[in-house]
Amino acid sequence: MAKAAPKTQKTKASVTEFIGAVESDARRKDAKAVDKMLRAATGEKPAMWGPSIVGYGQYQTPTGPWPRIGFPCAKPIWCFMC
């Protein structure tokens, strides 16, 4: 049986536009700070994964590619690492 591809896929959407469109000034400011921090920590350029995750780097799993570290612009902003 073939495995289904992950629903969250890397897209060509603009990270800058995504962060710029965050409605809350405080969340937008936080997202810019997290983006700057993760760019410096990883040495990677960010990419959008699905409609709401900013991811850095990539690794391969049996189900497909995933970002090594990323964050959604949710309340509160949190990071995940793989």
C-alpha positions in Angstrom: 0.0 0.0 0.0 1.4 3.4 -1.0 1.9 5.9 1.8 0.1 9.2 1.4 2.2 12.4 1.1 2.2 14.7 4.1 -0.5 17.4 3.9 2.1 20.0 4.8 4.3 20.6 1.8 6.9 23.3 1.1 5.4 26.0 -1.1 6.8 29.0 -3.1 4.7 31.5 -1.0 6.6 34.5 0.3 7.7 34.3 3.9 8.1 38.1 4.0 4.5 38.6 2.7 3.2 36.0 5.1 4.8 37.7 8.2 3.8 41.1 6.9 0.2 40.1 6.7 0.0 39.0 10.4 -2.8 41.2 11.7 -1.6 41.8 15.3 1.3 44.2 15.5 2.7 42.4 18.5 2.6 39.0 16.8 4.0 40.4 13.6 6.9 42.0 15.6 7.5 38.6 17.4 7.4 36.7 14.1 10.0 39.0 12.6 12.2 38.5 15.7 11.9 34.7 15.6 12.6 34.8 11.8 15.8 36.8 12.4 16.8 34.5 15.2 16.2 31.2 13.3 18.0 32.6 10.1 21.0 33.3 12.3 20.9 30.0 14.2 20.4 27.8 11.2 22.1 29.6 8.4 19.1 28.7 6.3 16.7 30.9 4.3 13.1 30.4 5.4 10.4 28.8 3.3 6.6 28.5 3.7 5.4 25.0 4.6 1.7 24.8 3.9 -0.3 28.0 4.5 1.0 28.9 7.9 4.4 27.4 8.9 7.7 29.2 8.4 10.4 26.5 8.1 14.2 26.4 7.9 16.2 23.6 6.4 14.7 20.3 5.4 15.1 16.6 6.2 13.7 13.5 4.6 11.4 11.1 6.5 9.7 7.9 5.3 6.6 10.1 4.7 8.4 12.9 2.9 10.3 16.1 3.5 9.8 18.3 6.6 11.4 21.5 7.9 14.2 20.9 10.4 12.9 23.8 12.5 9.9 26.1 12.1 7.2 28.2 13.6 3.6 29.1 12.9 2.3 32.6 13.5 -0.1 31.4 16.2 -1.0 32.7 19.6 1.5 32.4 21.2 4.3 31.9 18.7 6.1 28.6 19.4 8.9 26.7 17.6 9.3 23.1 16.7 12.5 21.2 15.9 12.9 17.9 14.2 
